Amino acid sequence: MKKFDVIIIGGGAGAFAAAIKANELGTSTAIINYGLPAGGTCVNVGCVPSKVLLHAAEVLHQTRTHGIPGIETSVTNTDFKKVVEDELSIVENFRAEKYEKVLPRLSHVTYIEGKATFSAKKEITVNGETLSADHFIIATGSTAIVPPIEGIREVGYLTHIEALKLKELPKEMVCVGGGPVALELAQVYARFGTKVTILQRNERIFPHGEKELIDQLVSSLEKEGIVIKTNVSVKSARIEHGRKVLSYTVGEHTEEITTDAILLAAGKTPNTVDLHLELPGVATNEKKAVIVTKTFQTNVSHVFAVGDVTNLPMRLETTAGHEGTLVVENIIEGKKDTIDYRTVPYAIFTDPGYASVGVTEDEQMKETGVCACRTVPFTQIPKAGIIRRTEGFIKMGIDPKTHVIVGVHILAPNAADLIMGATTLIKNKNTIEDVLSMEPVFPTLSEAIKYAALSFTKDLSQLSCCI
């Protein structure tokens, strides 16, 4: 039986970050990957490929709609298959450079391809071999949920995995779900010419976001021809005349829609079912997620977990990676490091995009009963007018007593890039007075953060450009 100090089950961002930190500390480590290639979801079927397609779709859209007088452009040809092949090529390059070529440099790490299952309290079995360790880190990620829709498996569907590899553009597509994956892929396919309908079970698209900003995002998507229906319960699917038919209810009314492709983007479920966690006694919740403490420890002292497989509040590549680093430090060096998830930004990479850090107005009102918030339209931001992208907003919330910034939410082009400036402010507990003492570059969209802070004390319509 081979013995290691640490065994990591998984091969994604959290697993690799843990392996790299373990190697730095000279810890005998095994990393066991199964399913997706090295790198897991993000590099193979998540962040990287989706953003490649989103960028291509944005170039296509801007070519057609840039609106600059005196410049006439047109799209003479669109080959969706070539776009997808280029996307897959970029994925292969990222995977090779950031994961496959990293492994040989980890002298204290043994990489194993195979399905690991617990066979005893401190043992796992993989490829017919038993391995033991003093500590285990579960980082197996999650898998797209298949909602309980009658007939859906017989009719056939796409998840984000298949949608990112589809080389033939469907004429019509229905997206079941209203989160980031559904919104991003809906816009990609719509901009390439697919007629897209989104069916969302909740009252709102992305209900966790700031309502007025998400409402504007919905408006922008609808202007591009995407049909969005909310309060929908999808009941059944069938094939009729060679096409897919979805039956759903809206309130008390039953409706049907015929389509060529069905994209299921209704959330994910943690990959814990086949791990046999009952043998070491690791507890999971009703969603099958591994229950961990703030320091990533399970109810079993030698077993830890990070990333999408856990009940932690954020399911992001960056948080999984950071968790992977911290958990090894906690195991090997006896630290008690954790993450303040309220200072972690997240984004929807649509165009315009939505990005957020800190608490929303609803969250602050629920917790404290009071909120001081200001929303500034991008019609007030000079750079937005210059580039003809004034559809956005920035919303800032502060503690009304201390003026400490507690939340910033942005709807704008490249919102994901803009939010980092606000993240630093929230992490450092800066006040609006701190922001007002800064001099941003003019003209930039990032000036919006200062405009938001200034809106608490000034009438922005009475100010000149250089604030």
Beta strands, then each sheet from edge to edge (+ up, - down):
strand 1: 2-9
strand 2: 29-33
strand 3: 109-113
strand 4: 117-120
strand 5: 123-126
strand 6: 129-138
strand 7: 142-144
strand 8: 172-176
strand 9: 195-199
strand 10: 227-229
strand 11: 232-240
strand 12: 243-250
strand 13: 253-259
strand 14: 261-264
strand 15: 268-270
strand 16: 303-305
strand 17: 346-348
strand 18: 353-358
strand 19: 372-377
strand 20: 393-398
strand 21: 405-412
sheet 1: 3+ 2+ 1+ 6+ 5- 4+
sheet 2: 3+ 2+ 1+ 6+ 16+
sheet 3: 7+ 15-
sheet 4: 10+ 9+ 8+ 14+
sheet 5: 11+ 12- 13+
sheet 6: 17+ 18- 21+ 20- 19+
end
